[in-house]
Amino acid sequence: MTAFKSLSAAMVKGFLRDRMTLFFVFVFPLMFLVVFGLLFRDSGAERTKVAVVGDGPVVSALSESGALELERHDDLEAARRKVDDGDLPAVIVARGGSVELVFAASDQTRAQTVLGIVSGTVDKVNLAATGAPPAFTFKAEPVEDATLQPIQFLTPGILSWAVSISGVFGAALTLVSWRKKQVLRRIRLAPVGPTVVLSSRILVSVGTAVAQGVVFVAVALTPLFGLKLTGSWWLALPLLVLGTTAFFAIGMLVGAFCRTEEAASGAANIVIMPMAFLSGTFFPLEKAPSWLQVVSNVFPLRHMNDGMLDVLVRGKGVEALLVPSAVLVGFTLVVGFIAARVFRWED
């Protein structure tokens, strides 16, 4: 235990004294959380603006529903020019008993949203005009709390990405630096087993991940962003630990092949950055091609993202940890075994 404590204390001191490492572990990923959180803070309350020419029951129903922001125009040509120039996604022309929707095909996302809202409103107005009772009723409600803000979905992904950065870079750079400076050779000759060295380094990595989680959640909880934790938020802690060990194993594998810190840093970036984009860290994968969704299931970051989202946002219980935990443990064992087989004490 004396060797374990001494090594752990030395690693913590070395970590805290390295300002560049502190920046990339805490400040760099936190910048993404702040920037994306500010950019999308009010996106939930934003309505699509469309031009309206004319009046009638359909326009009145759209105005009362508040689903669209209506911009009134008297001149149809002026309204169409705004659509042609890309300033507005569509223009609604109401004349007597007819309603015409002219939309920009180049802006399909907003145009299809407007098309669905206008079409549904026209159907409701037509049904009301007949006086017949509806044959079917429709009810829609979100699974999550309706007050959820974008920060709820940004925090789990970016936090998982930050843990992957600290795990991979921490293990790879430490291993390469110690090998280059002959520290590993001295440890090998000292009465200290490899298990003690490895466990102490993992302990420091886990402690760093927990500190990252505290900092990220504390920033996201401020009124500026408005994160709201669910009742089972504490289940994120096991995912932080398991995710750290999985990414630590990747870092050990990277460090086993690289001879310099520069090479290790470049190799770690090659692993981490594509994994972040392919695992749904910065954008959801629901609309990605099916083959990309299949490929993303190979990466541990994808499963950590899903698990963190389930327990931090969707309020799920322990059952949400089963699949992510199994994948992270299996990934750690397989990659860790490979890293142990190719490990080198000296160049």
C-alpha positions in Angstrom: 0.0 0.0 0.0 2.9 2.4 0.6 4.1 2.0 -3.0 0.6 2.4 -4.2 0.0 5.6 -2.2 3.4 7.1 -3.2 2.8 6.4 -6.9 -0.7 7.7 -6.8 0.4 10.9 -5.0 3.2 11.4 -7.5 0.9 11.0 -10.5 -1.6 13.5 -9.0 1.1 16.1 -8.4 2.4 15.6 -11.9 -1.0 16.0 -13.4 -1.8 19.2 -11.4 1.5 20.7 -12.3 1.0 20.2 -16.1 -1.0 23.2 -17.2 -1.4 22.0 -20.7 -2.9 18.7 -19.5 -5.3 20.5 -17.2 -6.4 22.7 -20.2 -7.2 19.8 -22.5 -8.8 17.7 -19.7 -11.1 20.4 -18.2 -11.1 23.7 -20.2 -11.0 22.4 -23.8 -14.1 20.2 -23.6 -15.9 22.6 -21.2 -15.6 25.3 -24.0 -17.7 23.1 -26.3 -20.3 22.7 -23.5 -20.5 26.5 -23.0 -20.5 27.4 -26.7 -23.1 24.8 -27.7 -25.2 25.5 -24.6 -25.3 29.2 -25.4 -26.0 28.6 -29.1 -29.0 26.3 -28.5 -30.2 27.7 -25.2 -33.4 29.2 -26.7 -33.8 26.8 -29.7 -36.7 25.1 -28.0 -38.8 28.2 -28.0 -38.0 29.3 -31.5 -40.9 29.1 -34.0 -40.6 28.8 -37.8 -41.6 32.1 -39.5 -43.6 32.1 -42.7 -45.2 34.8 -44.9 -49.0 35.0 -45.1 -51.0 36.7 -47.8 -54.7 37.0 -47.3 -57.0 35.9 -44.4 -59.5 33.3 -43.6 -60.4 30.5 -41.1 -57.2 28.6 -41.8 -55.0 31.6 -41.1 -57.0 32.4 -38.0 -56.5 28.8 -36.8 -52.8 29.0 -37.4 -52.5 32.3 -35.5 -54.4 30.8 -32.5 -52.3 27.6 -32.4 -49.0 29.5 -32.2 -47.2 26.7 -34.1 -45.9 29.1 -36.7 -44.8 32.7 -36.6 -46.9 34.5 -39.2 -45.5 37.5 -41.1 -48.3 39.4 -42.8 -47.9 40.6 -46.4 -50.2 42.5 -48.7 -48.0 42.0 -51.8 -47.8 38.3 -53.0 -44.7 39.0 -55.2 -42.8 40.6 -52.3 -43.6 37.6 -50.1 -42.5 35.1 -52.8 -39.2 37.0 -53.3 -38.5 36.4 -49.6 -39.0 32.7 -50.2 -36.9 32.8 -53.4 -34.1 34.6 -51.5 -34.1 32.0 -48.7 -35.2 34.5 -46.1 -38.4 32.5 -45.3 -39.1 28.8 -45.9 -42.7 29.3 -47.2 -45.6 31.6 -48.0 -49.3 30.8 -47.3 -51.7 32.3 -49.7 -55.4 32.3 -48.5 -58.0 33.4 -51.0 -61.6 32.6 -50.4 -62.0 28.9 -49.8 -58.6 27.9 -51.0 -55.2 27.8 -49.3 -52.0 27.6 -51.3 -48.6 26.9 -49.8 -45.5 27.9 -51.7 -42.3 26.6 -50.1 -38.6 26.4 -50.8 -37.5 22.9 -51.8 -33.9 23.8 -50.9 -34.9 24.2 -47.2 -36.6 20.8 -46.8 -36.4 20.5 -43.1 -38.4 23.7 -42.3 -40.5 23.4 -45.4 -41.8 19.9 -44.4 -42.5 21.2 -40.9 -44.6 24.0 -42.3 -46.3 21.7 -44.8 -47.3 19.3 -42.0 -48.6 22.1 -39.7 -50.6 23.8 -42.5 -52.0 20.5 -43.9 -53.1 19.4 -40.4 -54.8 22.8 -39.7 -56.7 22.7 -43.0 -58.0 19.2 -42.1 -59.2 20.5 -38.8 -60.9 23.5 -40.3 -62.6 21.3 -42.9 -63.8 18.9 -40.2 -65.1 21.7 -38.1 -67.0 23.2 -41.1 -68.9 19.9 -41.7 -70.1 19.8 -38.1 -69.5 16.0 -37.9 -67.9 14.6 -34.8 -64.4 13.2 -35.3 -64.2 9.5 -36.0 -60.8 9.2 -34.3 -59.1 11.1 -31.5 -55.4 11.8 -31.3 -53.2 12.5 -28.3 -49.4 13.2 -28.2 -47.1 13.7 -25.3 -43.3 13.6 -24.9 -41.6 10.8 -23.0 -39.4 13.4 -21.2 -40.4 16.5 -19.3 -41.7 19.1 -21.7 -39.5 21.7 -20.1 -36.2 20.0 -21.2 -33.6 22.3 -22.7 -30.9 21.4 -25.2 -28.3 21.5 -22.4 -30.0 18.3 -21.1 -28.8 16.4 -24.2 -25.5 18.2 -24.7 -24.1 17.6 -21.2 -24.0 13.7 -21.3 -22.3 13.5 -24.7 -19.7 16.2 -24.2 -19.0 14.9 -20.7 -18.4 11.4 -22.1 -16.1 12.9 -24.7 -14.2 14.7 -22.1 -13.7 11.5 -20.1 -12.5 9.8 -23.3 -9.9 12.5 -23.9 -8.5 12.3 -20.3 -8.5 8.5 -20.4 -6.7 8.0 -23.8 -4.4 11.0 -23.6 -3.5 10.4 -19.9 -2.5 6.8 -20.4 -0.8 7.2 -23.8 1.3 10.3 -23.0 2.2 9.0 -19.5 3.4 5.6 -20.8 5.4 7.2 -23.7 7.0 9.8 -21.4 7.9 7.3 -18.7 9.4 4.9 -21.2 11.4 7.7 -22.9 12.7 9.0 -19.6 13.6 5.5 -18.3 11.0 5.8 -15.5 9.5 2.5 -16.5 12.9 0.9 -16.3 13.5 2.1 -12.8 10.0 1.0 -11.7 10.7 -2.4 -13.2 13.9 -2.7 -11.2 12.3 -1.4 -8.0 10.3 -3.7 -5.7 7.0 -2.5 -7.2 4.8 -4.9 -9.3 3.2 -3.9 -12.6 -0.2 -4.3 -10.9 0.6 -1.5 -8.4 1.7 0.9 -11.1 -1.3 0.2 -13.3 -3.9 0.4 -10.5 -2.5 3.7 -9.2 -2.6 5.2 -12.7 -6.2 4.0 -13.2 -7.1 5.4 -9.8 -5.8 8.8 -10.9 -7.8 8.6 -14.2 -11.0 7.7 -12.4 -10.5 10.5 -10.0 -10.0 12.9 -12.9 -13.2 11.6 -14.6 -15.2 12.2 -11.4 -13.8 15.7 -11.1 -14.7 16.3 -14.7 -18.3 15.2 -14.0 -18.6 17.5 -11.0 -17.2 20.5 -13.0 -19.4 19.9 -16.1 -22.6 19.3 -14.1 -21.9 22.3 -11.9 -21.5 24.6 -14.9 -24.5 23.1 -16.7 -26.7 23.6 -13.5 -26.2 27.3 -13.4 -29.2 29.5 -14.4 -27.4 30.5 -17.6 -27.8 26.9 -19.0 -30.5 25.4 -16.8 -29.6 21.7 -16.6 -32.1 19.6 -14.6 -30.9 16.3 -13.2 -33.3 13.4 -13.0 -33.9 11.3 -9.9 -31.4 8.7 -10.9 -28.5 11.0 -11.9 -26.1 9.3 -9.5 -26.1 6.2 -11.8 -23.8 8.2 -14.1 -20.9 7.5 -11.6 -20.6 3.8 -12.6 -20.5 4.8 -16.2 -17.8 7.3 -15.5 -15.6 4.6 -13.9 -16.3 2.0 -16.6 -15.8 4.5 -19.4 -12.5 5.7 -17.9 -11.1 2.1 -17.8 -12.2 1.5 -21.4 -10.5 4.6 -22.7 -7.5 4.0 -20.4 -7.1 0.6 -22.2 -7.1 2.4 -25.6 -4.5 4.8 -24.3 -2.3 2.0 -23.1 -2.6 0.4 -26.6 -1.7 3.7 -28.3 1.2 4.3 -25.9 2.6 0.8 -26.5 3.2 1.6 -30.2 4.3 5.2 -30.1 7.8 6.3 -29.3 7.4 10.1 -28.7 4.8 12.3 -27.0 4.1 14.0 -30.3 3.3 10.6 -32.0 1.2 9.5 -29.1 -0.8 12.8 -29.1 -1.4 12.5 -32.9 -2.5 8.9 -32.6 -4.8 9.6 -29.7 -6.4 12.4 -31.7 -6.9 10.1 -34.7 -8.8 7.7 -32.4 -10.8 10.2 -30.3 -12.0 12.8 -32.8 -13.6 10.4 -35.4 -15.1 8.4 -32.5 -16.7 11.5 -31.1 -18.4 12.4 -34.3 -19.5 8.8 -35.0 -20.8 8.2 -31.5 -23.4 11.0 -31.3 -21.4 13.4 -29.1 -22.2 16.5 -31.1 -25.3 15.5 -33.0 -27.9 12.7 -32.8 -27.4 9.6 -35.0 -31.1 8.9 -35.5 -31.0 10.5 -39.0 -27.6 9.1 -39.9 -27.4 6.3 -42.6 -28.1 2.9 -41.2 -24.6 1.6 -42.0 -23.2 4.5 -39.9 -25.4 3.6 -37.0 -24.2 0.0 -37.1 -20.6 1.1 -37.2 -21.1 3.5 -34.3 -22.1 0.5 -32.1 -18.5 -0.7 -32.3 -17.2 2.4 -30.3 -17.4 2.4 -26.5 -18.1 6.2 -26.6 -21.5 5.5 -28.3 -22.6 3.2 -25.5 -21.3 5.6 -22.8 -23.2 8.4 -24.5 -26.4 6.4 -24.6 -26.1 5.3 -21.0 -25.3 8.8 -19.7 -28.3 10.2 -21.7 -30.6 7.5 -20.2 -29.7 8.2 -16.6 -29.2 12.0 -16.7 -32.0 12.9 -19.0 -34.6 10.2 -19.5 -34.7 9.2 -15.8 -34.2 5.5 -16.4 -33.0 3.2 -13.6 -30.3 0.5 -13.2 -31.6 -1.4 -16.2 -30.3 1.3 -18.4 -26.7 0.5 -17.3 -26.8 -3.2 -18.3 -25.9 -2.9 -22.0 -23.5 0.1 -21.8 -21.7 -1.5 -18.8 -21.4 -4.9 -20.5 -20.0 -3.3 -23.6 -17.5 -1.1 -21.7 -16.3 -4.0 -19.5 -15.9 -6.3 -22.6 -14.1 -3.5 -24.5 -11.7 -3.0 -21.5 -10.9 -6.7 -21.2 -10.2 -7.2 -24.9 -8.2 -4.0 -25.6 -6.5 -4.3 -22.2 -5.4 -7.8 -23.0 -4.0 -6.7 -26.4 -2.2 -3.7 -24.8 -0.6 -6.0 -22.2 0.6 -8.3 -24.9 2.4 -5.5 -26.8 3.5 -3.6 -23.8 7.2 -2.6 -23.7 9.2 -1.5 -20.7 11.9 0.1 -22.9 12.3 1.2 -26.5 
